[in-house]
Amino acid sequence: MGIVKISDQMHENLRVVGTALSRSINAQAEHWMRVGMLTEMHPELDHREICQLLIRAELNGGLDIAGAVNPPPSKRAASTVEKH
């Protein structure tokens, strides 16, 4: 575990959204980091698919990069493959 420095504005954003969603500031920051990491790793997935990936990862013991590298193909990815 380490310390991550963020701006005062981002801290306030985390506080507001975390409170609205019943999450601690740290839990909200971690959620946004997970979503952002998976979005960068899998730009073909939409937000709903990212959330489903997070749920599957949690059911399988938690998210780690090794498990996130090869998620099951999304419907969108499958339809893209069919078009080519």
C-alpha positions as CSV (number, residue, x, y, z in Angstrom):
1,M,0.0,0.0,0.0
2,G,1.2,3.5,-0.7
3,I,0.2,7.1,-0.7
4,V,-1.2,8.7,-3.9
5,K,-1.3,12.4,-4.1
6,I,-4.3,14.0,-5.8
7,S,-5.5,17.5,-6.3
8,D,-7.9,19.1,-3.8
9,Q,-10.5,19.2,-6.5
10,M,-10.3,15.5,-7.2
11,H,-10.4,14.8,-3.5
12,E,-13.6,16.8,-3.3
13,N,-15.1,15.0,-6.3
14,L,-14.3,11.7,-4.7
15,R,-15.9,12.8,-1.4
16,V,-19.1,13.9,-3.2
17,V,-19.5,10.9,-5.4
18,G,-18.4,8.5,-2.7
19,T,-21.0,9.9,-0.3
20,A,-23.7,9.7,-3.0
21,L,-22.9,6.1,-3.8
22,S,-22.3,5.0,-0.1
23,R,-18.5,4.5,-0.7
24,S,-15.6,5.8,1.3
25,I,-13.3,8.2,-0.5
26,N,-10.7,5.4,-0.9
27,A,-13.3,2.9,-2.2
28,Q,-14.5,5.5,-4.7
29,A,-11.0,6.3,-5.9
30,E,-10.2,2.5,-6.2
31,H,-13.4,2.0,-8.2
32,W,-12.5,4.8,-10.6
33,M,-9.0,3.4,-11.0
34,R,-10.3,-0.1,-11.8
35,V,-12.7,1.3,-14.4
36,G,-10.1,3.5,-15.9
37,M,-7.5,0.7,-16.0
38,L,-9.9,-1.7,-17.7
39,T,-11.0,1.0,-20.1
40,E,-7.5,1.6,-21.2
41,M,-6.7,-2.2,-21.4
42,H,-10.0,-2.9,-23.3
43,P,-11.2,0.1,-25.3
44,E,-13.6,-2.1,-27.2
45,L,-15.7,-2.6,-24.0
46,D,-18.4,-0.2,-22.9
47,H,-19.2,0.8,-19.3
48,R,-21.7,-1.9,-18.9
49,E,-19.3,-4.6,-20.0
50,I,-16.6,-3.1,-17.8
51,C,-18.9,-3.4,-14.8
52,Q,-19.8,-7.0,-15.7
53,L,-16.0,-7.7,-16.0
54,L,-15.5,-6.3,-12.5
55,I,-18.3,-8.4,-11.1
56,R,-16.9,-11.6,-12.7
57,A,-13.5,-10.7,-11.3
58,E,-14.9,-10.2,-7.8
59,L,-16.7,-13.5,-8.0
60,N,-13.4,-15.1,-8.9
61,G,-11.4,-13.7,-6.1
62,G,-10.7,-10.1,-7.1
63,L,-9.3,-8.1,-10.0
64,D,-5.6,-8.4,-11.0
65,I,-4.0,-7.4,-14.3
66,A,-3.2,-11.0,-15.2
67,G,-6.9,-11.9,-15.0
68,A,-8.0,-8.8,-16.7
69,V,-5.9,-9.1,-19.8
70,N,-8.1,-11.7,-21.5
71,P,-11.8,-11.1,-20.7
72,P,-14.4,-13.1,-22.5
73,P,-15.2,-11.5,-25.9
74,S,-18.0,-8.9,-25.8
75,K,-21.0,-9.0,-28.1
76,R,-19.6,-5.8,-29.7
77,A,-16.2,-7.4,-30.4
78,A,-18.0,-10.5,-31.8
79,S,-20.1,-8.4,-34.1
80,T,-17.1,-6.5,-35.2
81,V,-15.3,-9.7,-36.1
82,E,-18.4,-10.9,-38.1
83,K,-18.4,-7.8,-40.2
84,H,-14.8,-8.4,-41.5
